[in-house]
Amino acid sequence: MAAPHPFPDGTASGRTAAPPDLVAAKAELRRAMLARRAGLDGTGAGDAVAHHVLTGLAPPRDAVVAAYWPRGDELDPRSLLTALAARGQVLALPVTTARGQPLLFRRWQPGEEPPPGRYGLREPPPGAPELRPDWLFVPLLAFDRRGHRLGYGAGYYDRTLESLPGAVAIGLALAEQERPEVPAGPGDVPLRAVVTPAGIIHCGAVD
């Protein structure tokens, strides 16, 4: 069974209203992909993704890298984070803010168990230093090769990427989460690439 939705209503807040047909298309795909992802076997996926990133898409060693603490059946990025820490990378995890605001990021290191925060998501404590990430590895429900991603609907990552010009956003997913086309509007910020256990997909967001 899919994990409960992490946000109260699954809709973005504080943004220009999207056309009703786009909202409906996203909601329909979101329901389908939550069910689909719950039925996928992600055994070993995190290790495979870590290998692909380190051998083909490694961030610069001086880049601050943010990822996420896995929830439910999201692809687990902790193998990747551990490997990046071993090469000296500074790491951060997101902290959920008020609706309509970008995420904050606070420093995290492997071995630290982040406590539950807003909406029950695990986040670094308030005393952890706040950081500005240069690279972000983000979760998703669905993606296409244009770099469009379907998230949970609260708009946090789109607002975050808008607030971080120049940051590199990479999706992490199982290959089965790819769709021919993900519905997107002007406020949806595309990904640079998506990494799955099958390999790296460089998206249309690349110049």
C-alpha positions in Angstrom: 0.0 0.0 0.0 1.3 3.5 -0.8 2.3 5.7 2.1 -0.1 8.4 3.1 0.3 11.7 1.3 2.9 13.8 3.1 1.1 17.1 2.6 -2.4 18.1 3.9 -4.2 18.5 0.5 -1.7 17.7 -2.2 -2.1 21.1 -3.9 0.3 24.0 -4.3 -0.2 27.1 -2.2 0.7 30.7 -2.8 1.2 30.3 -6.6 -0.7 31.5 -9.6 -3.6 29.1 -10.1 -2.9 26.5 -12.8 -5.6 25.9 -15.4 -8.2 23.4 -14.2 -7.4 20.9 -16.9 -3.7 20.8 -15.9 -4.6 20.4 -12.2 -6.9 17.5 -13.1 -4.3 15.8 -15.4 -1.7 16.0 -12.7 -4.1 14.7 -10.0 -5.1 11.8 -12.2 -1.5 10.9 -13.0 -0.5 11.4 -9.3 -3.0 8.8 -8.2 -1.9 6.3 -10.8 1.8 6.7 -10.1 1.4 6.5 -6.3 -0.2 3.1 -6.9 2.3 2.1 -9.5 5.3 3.0 -7.4 4.0 1.1 -4.4 4.0 -2.0 -6.6 7.6 -1.7 -7.7 10.5 -3.6 -6.3 13.3 -1.2 -5.4 15.7 -3.7 -3.9 19.2 -2.6 -4.7 18.0 0.5 -6.5 19.9 2.9 -4.2 23.2 1.2 -4.7 22.8 1.1 -8.5 21.9 4.8 -8.6 24.9 5.7 -6.4 27.2 3.9 -8.8 25.7 5.7 -11.8 26.1 9.1 -10.2 29.6 8.5 -9.0 30.8 7.2 -12.4 28.9 9.4 -14.7 27.3 12.4 -13.0 29.4 13.2 -9.9 29.0 16.7 -8.5 32.1 18.9 -8.2 33.9 18.1 -4.9 33.3 21.6 -3.6 29.6 21.6 -4.3 27.1 21.5 -1.5 24.8 18.5 -2.3 21.3 18.1 -1.0 19.1 15.0 -1.2 16.2 13.8 0.9 15.4 11.3 3.7 13.4 8.5 2.0 9.8 8.1 2.9 7.6 5.1 2.1 8.5 3.7 -1.3 10.6 6.6 -2.5 14.0 5.5 -4.0 16.4 5.5 -1.1 19.3 7.9 -1.7 21.3 7.0 1.5 23.9 4.9 -0.3 24.6 7.8 -2.6 24.8 10.2 0.3 27.2 7.9 2.1 29.4 7.6 -1.0 29.4 11.4 -1.5 30.4 12.0 2.1 33.3 9.6 1.7 34.7 11.8 -1.1 34.4 14.9 1.1 31.1 16.3 -0.1 29.2 18.6 2.2 25.6 17.3 2.5 22.3 18.8 3.4 18.7 17.6 3.8 15.6 19.7 3.3 13.5 21.3 6.0 9.8 21.9 5.1 8.7 25.6 5.5 5.4 27.3 5.4 3.2 26.5 2.4 4.1 28.5 -0.6 7.7 29.0 0.5 10.9 27.3 -0.7 12.5 24.6 1.3 15.4 25.3 3.7 18.4 23.1 3.8 20.5 22.1 6.8 23.7 20.2 7.1 23.5 16.5 7.6 26.1 13.7 7.8 25.8 9.9 7.5 25.1 8.3 10.8 22.7 11.1 12.0 19.1 10.1 12.3 17.0 13.2 11.5 14.0 13.7 13.8 10.5 14.0 12.6 9.6 17.5 11.4 6.6 19.1 9.7 4.1 16.6 8.2 6.1 13.8 9.8 9.0 14.1 7.3 12.5 13.5 8.9 14.5 16.7 8.8 17.7 18.0 10.4 17.2 19.8 13.7 17.0 23.6 14.0 20.5 23.7 15.4 22.1 22.2 12.2 23.8 24.9 10.0 21.7 26.2 7.1 23.3 25.7 3.7 22.6 26.7 0.1 22.8 23.6 -2.1 24.6 23.7 -5.5 23.2 20.3 -6.5 19.9 18.7 -5.5 18.9 15.1 -5.8 15.1 15.1 -5.7 12.3 12.5 -5.3 9.4 12.2 -7.7 6.4 10.1 -8.7 6.9 10.4 -12.5 9.2 12.0 -15.0 9.6 12.4 -18.7 12.7 13.0 -21.0 12.0 16.7 -21.2 12.9 16.8 -17.5 9.4 17.4 -16.2 8.7 15.7 -12.9 5.5 14.9 -11.0 5.8 15.5 -7.3 3.2 15.3 -4.5 1.5 18.5 -5.5 2.6 21.0 -2.8 5.0 22.8 -5.2 7.9 22.9 -2.7 10.6 21.8 -5.1 9.5 24.1 -7.9 9.6 27.1 -5.6 13.0 25.9 -4.2 14.5 25.6 -7.7 13.2 29.0 -8.6 15.0 30.4 -5.6 18.3 28.7 -6.4 19.3 30.0 -9.9 22.2 27.9 -11.3 21.6 24.9 -9.0 21.6 21.5 -10.7 18.5 19.4 -10.1 18.6 15.7 -10.6 15.7 13.3 -10.2 16.1 9.9 -8.6 13.6 7.2 -9.6 13.0 3.7 -10.8 13.0 3.3 -14.5 9.3 2.2 -14.4 8.4 5.8 -13.2 9.2 7.2 -16.7 6.2 8.4 -18.6 6.0 9.6 -22.3 4.8 13.0 -21.1 4.3 14.5 -17.7 1.8 17.4 -17.7 3.6 20.6 -16.8 2.9 24.3 -16.7 5.1 27.4 -16.8 5.9 27.2 -13.0 7.2 23.7 -13.3 11.0 23.8 -13.2 12.6 21.0 -15.3 15.3 18.6 -14.1 18.8 18.5 -15.6 18.8 14.6 -15.6 17.1 11.6 -13.9 19.1 8.7 -12.5 17.5 5.3 -12.4 19.0 1.9 -11.6 19.2 1.4 -15.4 21.4 4.5 -15.9 21.4 8.2 -16.4 18.9 10.0 -18.6 20.0 13.5 -19.6 16.9 15.6 -20.1 15.8 18.4 -22.3 16.7 20.8 -19.6 20.4 20.5 -20.6 21.6 23.5 -22.7 
